[in-house]
């Protein structure tokens, strides 16, 4: 079994106990950004993985959702941010740099521009990594930044002074924007198994990930302390970030996920589908 993981802080609670040998996962872990894991699941080189919610919606017949396991927020997410030189509703015709790493974040941004901000910018594919933020791209009016890079920029001493000193004084948290728009939580990522995978093996992976997640949620302060050095953020900031995420998939979050998929279907961006879960043994 090959199991995918995203090397961002937001996955630390799910894999923390596995990484420390507290929980045994009888599988090979494969790290990659969301788009890389999406491709691995689609081409069959990964068996179970966390994937962008949009990846599931695009080809729901290929996957089974792992119950009660997701990366979600009910309000600010803090790590999916739009940094802009001017208000979002004034960005029609402007270039907006979007991450190639996260399909879900880009799809959500497109919906927000269309239905909330009523603007039609030109989306330019880019990278969410910090190095990309330092390139001289003076023609870019705004940029979508995800993951640890977004979290670090959000808490920088001068968060608007990025990209060769160019100011980005307008900052939008996409989780908060979705909640204000719909009143619902937002699910950014889910865990799925390919339907061809042996059911028993998939259930064992699910059980191990759930056990590891439960340990992680009970030890957020330890995870935050250990992660703070690598991400150059104070432990309390990391802990606040992780505590603000939801790693289950309860009824309210399923409603938010279904509403997101419904809006994507209406926009013609994903086919009609339904949520199908890994069955119990």
Residue pairs with C-beta under 8 A, 6 or more apart in sequence:
1 26
1 27
1 28
1 47
1 48
1 197
1 201
1 205
2 27
2 28
2 30
2 40
2 45
2 46
2 47
2 48
3 25
3 27
3 28
3 29
3 30
3 46
3 47
3 48
3 49
3 205
3 209
4 29
4 30
4 31
4 32
4 37
4 40
4 41
4 46
4 48
4 49
4 50
4 51
5 11
5 14
5 15
5 29
5 30
5 31
5 32
5 37
5 49
5 50
6 31
6 32
6 33
6 34
6 37
6 50
6 147
6 189
7 31
7 32
7 33
8 79
8 147
8 148
9 79
9 147
9 148
9 151
9 227
9 231
9 238
9 241
9 242
10 71
10 79
10 147
10 241
10 242
10 245
11 50
11 71
12 216
12 223
12 227
12 242
13 213
13 216
13 217
13 220
13 223
13 242
13 245
13 247
14 50
14 69
14 209
14 212
14 213
14 216
14 247
15 29
15 209
15 212
15 216
16 212
16 215
16 216
16 219
16 223
17 23
17 211
17 212
17 215
17 216
18 24
18 25
18 29
18 208
18 209
18 212
22 212
22 215
23 208
23 211
23 212
23 215
24 208
25 205
25 208
25 209
25 212
26 204
26 205
26 208
27 47
27 48
27 205
30 37
30 40
30 46
30 49
32 40
33 101
33 102
33 128
33 147
34 50
34 51
34 52
34 55
34 101
34 102
34 103
34 104
34 189
35 52
35 100
35 101
35 102
35 103
37 46
37 49
37 50
37 51
38 51
38 52
38 55
38 103
40 46
40 49
41 49
41 51
41 55
41 62
41 63
41 192
41 194
42 55
42 59
42 62
44 194
44 196
47 193
47 194
47 197
47 201
47 202
47 205
48 66
48 191
48 192
48 193
48 194
48 197
48 202
48 205
48 206
49 191
49 192
50 71
50 189
50 190
50 191
51 63
51 189
51 190
51 191
51 192
52 102
52 103
52 104
52 188
52 189
53 104
53 187
53 188
53 189
53 190
53 257
53 260
53 261
54 103
54 104
54 107
54 264
54 270
55 103
55 104
55 192
56 63
56 65
56 190
56 192
57 261
57 264
57 270
57 273
58 270
58 271
60 271
60 273
60 274
60 275
60 276
61 195
61 273
62 194
62 195
63 192
63 193
63 194
63 195
63 276
64 192
64 193
64 194
64 195
64 202
64 276
64 277
64 278
64 279
65 190
65 191
65 192
65 249
65 275
65 276
65 277
65 278
66 190
66 191
66 192
66 193
66 202
66 206
66 209
66 277
66 278
67 206
67 249
67 277
67 278
68 210
68 248
68 249
68 250
69 190
69 191
69 206
69 209
69 210
69 213
69 247
69 248
69 249
70 187
70 188
70 189
70 190
70 191
70 246
70 247
70 248
70 249
70 253
70 257
71 187
71 188
71 189
71 190
71 245
71 246
71 247
72 185
72 186
72 187
72 188
72 245
72 246
72 247
72 248
72 249
72 253
72 256
73 175
73 179
73 185
73 186
73 188
73 244
73 245
73 246
74 179
74 185
74 186
74 246
74 252
74 253
75 175
75 176
75 179
75 185
75 244
76 173
76 175
76 176
76 244
77 173
77 174
77 175
77 176
77 186
77 188
77 244
77 245
78 150
78 151
78 154
78 173
78 175
78 241
78 244
79 146
79 147
79 148
79 150
79 151
79 154
79 241
80 102
80 105
80 108
80 144
80 145
80 146
80 150
80 173
80 174
80 175
80 188
81 144
81 145
81 146
81 150
81 153
81 154
81 171
81 172
81 173
81 174
82 88
82 96
82 109
82 142
82 143
82 144
82 145
82 171
82 172
82 174
83 142
83 143
83 145
83 153
83 160
83 162
83 168
83 170
83 171
84 91
84 96
84 141
84 142
84 143
84 168
84 169
84 170
84 171
84 172
85 141
85 142
85 166
85 167
85 168
85 169
85 170
86 94
86 141
86 142
86 170
87 170
88 112
88 113
88 117
88 119
88 142
88 170
88 172
89 117
89 118
89 119
90 119
91 113
91 117
91 119
91 121
91 141
91 142
92 119
92 120
92 121
93 120
93 121
93 122
94 121
94 122
94 141
94 142
95 121
95 122
95 124
95 139
95 140
95 141
95 142
96 109
96 121
96 122
96 123
96 124
96 140
96 141
96 142
96 143
96 144
97 124
97 125
97 126
97 132
97 137
97 140
97 142
97 143
97 144
98 105
98 106
98 109
98 123
98 124
98 125
98 126
98 143
98 144
99 105
99 106
99 126
99 127
99 128
99 144
99 145
99 146
100 125
100 126
100 127
100 128
101 127
101 128
101 146
101 147
102 128
102 146
102 147
102 188
104 188
104 189
105 144
105 146
105 174
105 188
106 123
106 144
107 264
107 269
108 174
108 178
108 186
108 260
109 144
109 174
110 123
110 267
110 269
111 263
111 264
111 267
112 172
112 174
112 177
112 178
112 181
113 119
113 120
113 121
114 120
114 267
115 181
115 263
116 177
116 181
121 141
121 142
124 140
126 132
126 137
126 143
128 144
128 145
128 146
128 147
128 149
128 150
129 149
130 149
130 152
133 143
133 145
133 149
133 153
133 162
133 163
134 162
134 163
134 164
135 163
136 163
136 164
137 163
138 164
138 166
140 163
142 168
142 170
143 163
143 168
145 153
148 231
151 231
151 233
151 237
151 241
152 231
152 232
152 233
153 159
153 162
154 171
155 233
155 237
156 162
159 168
159 171
160 167
160 168
160 169
160 171
161 167
162 168
174 186
175 186
175 188
178 184
178 186
178 256
178 260
179 185
179 186
182 256
182 259
184 252
184 255
184 256
184 259
185 246
185 252
185 253
185 255
185 256
186 256
186 260
187 249
187 253
187 256
187 257
187 260
190 249
190 257
191 206
191 209
193 202
193 205
193 206
193 278
199 278
199 279
199 281
200 281
202 278
203 278
203 280
203 281
206 278
213 247
216 223
216 247
217 247
220 239
220 242
220 243
221 235
221 239
223 238
223 239
223 242
224 235
224 236
224 238
224 239
224 242
225 235
227 238
228 234
228 235
228 237
228 238
231 238
246 253
249 257
254 275
257 275
258 275
261 270
261 273
264 270
265 271
265 272
